[in-house]
Amino acid sequence: MIKAIFQFLNSIFFFLKRKARKLDDPLEQHKKRIEQIDKDIKSENSIQATLNATSDLDELDRLQKLKDNTNRSNGNKSEKG
């Protein structure tokens, strides 16, 4: 009985951890922003679509800079040279 409860709790923990990782995934966040931009365009809300697109581009720039800084700190040359 205790073993079954432990397995059940362990599986719940696994799925919650998996869900949290998915929420933190930059690709998943990017997909959600694209979906929101698409909704804004369909509802003819061009101002909000532009704000969301700008925000998305800013986030992608931030991630690229973070990647470049990580490469430099590891002794690797960045792709830009």
N, C-alpha and C positions, 0 to 999 in steps of 0.2 A: 504494500500500500504506500509506504513512504517512498519507495523507489519510483512508483508511478507518479506520485506528486512531484518528486524531484525532476523526473523527465518532462513532465508537463510544464513546470516552471522554467526549465532549461529551454524548452522549445519556444515559449513565450519570449524569453530574454533574447533568444537568437533572432526571432522575427522583429522585435523592437529595435535591436541593434542594426539589423539589415535595413530597416525602414529609415533609421537615423542616418546611416551612411548614404542612402539614396538621396535623402533630403539635402545633405551636404555636398553632393556631387555637383561640380560646376556644370557638367553637361546637362544634368536634370534641371538645374536652375535656369540654364540658357533656354532649354526647351519650353519651360513655363513662361519665360519672358516673351519668347516668340509667339506662343499661343495668345498671350495677353495683347501683344501688338496686333496680331491677326484679328482678334475680337474688336479692338479699337478701330481698326480700319473698316471692318464690316459695319460697325455702328456709326461710321462717318465721323468719328471723333479724332480728327487728324492731330490736334494739339496733344492729346494724351498719347497717341501712337508715337509721335515724335519724341515726347519726353521718355517714353519707355524704350524706344530704340536708342536714344542717346545714353540712357542709363545702362543699357545692355552693352553698348560699345565701350563705355567707361569701365565696366566690369571686365570685359575681355582685355582691354589695355592693362588693367591692374594685374590680371593673371599673367599676361605676357611679361610684364616687368618683373613680377615675382619669379617667374621661371628663369628669366635672364639673370637675375641676381643670384638665384640658386646655382645656376651653371657657373657663374663667375666665382662664387665662393668655393665651389668644388674643383676649381682649376680648369674647367672646360671653357672653350671659347664660345661666345654666343653665335647664333646663325647669322646675325647681321654683320659680324666682323668686328 
